[in-house]
């Protein structure tokens, strides 16, 4: 994926999250993850959606993966606190 494509995908996903369409956002994130499995912003968004859908254990697993990839990702720790 080109940087422009990544940015557009993340913007589309963010729009779904803002609109509280978490299932749709997770579907988009699933496709995004197939192309960018270690993209920390995608993992962060995935954990947010999982938390909002009440999938707390899955969200925590996603955050663990995010922290392994990017230990300095502060919002990942913040999201863990919300979960």
C-alpha positions in Angstrom: 0.0 0.0 0.0 1.2 3.5 -0.8 1.3 6.1 2.0 -1.6 7.9 0.4 -3.7 4.8 0.3 -2.9 4.0 4.0 -3.9 7.6 5.0 -7.2 7.3 3.0 -8.0 4.0 4.6 -7.4 5.2 8.1 -9.5 8.3 7.5 -12.3 6.2 6.2 -12.1 4.0 9.3 -11.9 7.0 11.6 -15.1 8.3 10.0 -16.8 5.1 10.9 -15.6 5.2 14.5 -16.8 8.8 14.9 -20.2 7.8 13.5 -20.2 4.9 16.0 -20.3 2.3 13.3 -17.9 0.0 15.1 -18.8 -3.1 13.2 -18.2 -1.4 9.9 -15.0 0.1 11.2 -13.8 -3.4 12.3 -14.7 -4.8 8.9 -12.5 -2.1 7.3 -9.8 -2.7 9.8 -9.8 -6.4 9.1 -9.1 -5.7 5.4 -6.5 -3.1 6.4 -4.7 -5.5 8.7 -4.3 -8.0 5.9 -2.3 -5.4 4.0 -0.7 -3.7 6.9 -0.5 -6.3 9.8 1.9 -4.2 11.9 0.5 -0.8 11.4 0.2 0.6 15.0 -2.5 3.2 14.3 -4.7 0.5 12.7 -4.2 -1.7 15.8 -5.0 1.2 18.1 -8.3 1.8 16.2 -9.1 -1.9 16.3 -8.7 -1.9 20.0 -10.9 1.1 20.4 -13.7 -0.5 18.4 -13.4 -3.8 20.2 -13.7 -1.9 23.5 -16.8 0.0 22.4 -18.3 -3.3 21.3 -17.7 -4.8 24.7 -15.0 -7.2 23.5 -12.7 -6.3 26.3 -10.4 -9.3 26.4 -9.9 -9.1 22.6 -9.2 -5.4 22.9 -6.6 -6.1 25.6 -4.9 -8.7 23.3 -4.8 -6.2 20.5 -3.3 -3.6 22.8 -0.6 -6.1 23.9 0.3 -6.6 20.2 0.4 -2.9 19.7 2.7 -2.4 22.7 5.1 -5.1 21.5 5.3 -3.4 18.1 5.5 0.2 19.5 6.3 0.3 23.3 6.3 4.1 23.2 2.7 4.4 21.7 1.2 6.4 24.6 -2.4 6.2 23.4 -2.2 2.5 23.5 -1.5 2.7 27.2 -4.3 5.2 27.6 -6.7 2.9 25.8 -5.6 0.0 28.0 -6.6 2.2 31.0 -10.1 2.7 29.5 -10.4 -1.1 28.9 
